Amino acid sequence: MRIALLGYGRMGKTIEEIALTRHHEIVITIDKHIENYELEKMDIDVAIDFSVPDAAFKNITSCFKAGIPVVSGTTGWLDKYNDAVASCNENKTAFLYASNFSLGVNIFFELNKKLADMMKNLDSYSVEIEEIHHTKKLDAPSGTAITLAEQIIERNESKKGWKLEKAAGNEIPIYAKRIEDVPGTHTVSYRSEIDDIEIMHTAKSRQGFAKGAVIAAEWLHNKEGVFSMKDVLSSLF
């Protein structure tokens, strides 16, 4: 495939390395904002977006207008997600957004949903989420932590939302920590006076996120519509 990389920080560079080992071609790398690029003339098969929150929406919709499918992992811009979906459908191309592309994390999501179903009627347990990332991560909480919280909220009528750090009794607290050189650790904890139950995912490097994004781009190639990593996983397992 011929790939456009939108965002050329540490994640973008790791995606480039993996894409090249899988025999893809990087047509263009754009550090943050798409400006004055004639994308429709570049013969791009798919764009992978790991840019910054204030650039993501314009980057994504500019690709759609050029008929280019987009895989996006940028967080912090999702207030415009529905507008991006509308642009994708209007331009008859394809879009796949995920808060985390790691195959391991997406399996972790499925475990989180299963555990939430099992715990939803056990009022003696409280639930909380902790996420730890490197100090250069711009947003808090992480998109992955928000996804975990939303999955629990969908399955537990007593939970009305989530809050960073301090939360009311009907909200899920998310604790965000920033530590040098930590790729990403997420823990969902159910606590009672008798015992604790925890599930955890610990990333050892960015390789898992980057490889998942490239696999998602390979899967999205030549498709039309709006998809998720669950669609990708269903084709792998």
Sequence and secondary structure as in RCSB ss.txt:
>XXXX:A:sequence
MRIALLGYGRMGKTIEEIALTRHHEIVITIDKHIENYELEKMDIDVAIDFSVPDAAFKNITSCFKAGIPVVSGTT
GWLDKYNDAVASCNENKTAFLYASNFSLGVNIFFELNKKLADMMKNLDSYSVEIEEIHHTKKLDAPSGTAITLAE
QIIERNESKKGWKLEKAAGNEIPIYAKRIEDVPGTHTVSYRSEIDDIEIMHTAKSRQGFAKGAVIAAEWLHNKEG
VFSMKDVLSSLF
>XXXX:A:secstr
 EEEEE  SHHHHHHHHHHHHTT EEEEEESS   S  GGGS  SEEEE   HHHHHHHHHHHHHTT  EEE   
S GGGHHHHHHHHHHTT EEEE S   HHHHHHHHHHHHHHHHHTT TT EEEEEEEE TT  SSS HHHHHHHH
HHHHH TT  EEEES   TTEEEEEEEE TT  EEEEEEEE SS EEEEEEEE SSHHHHHHHHHHHHHHTT  E
EE HHHHHHHH 
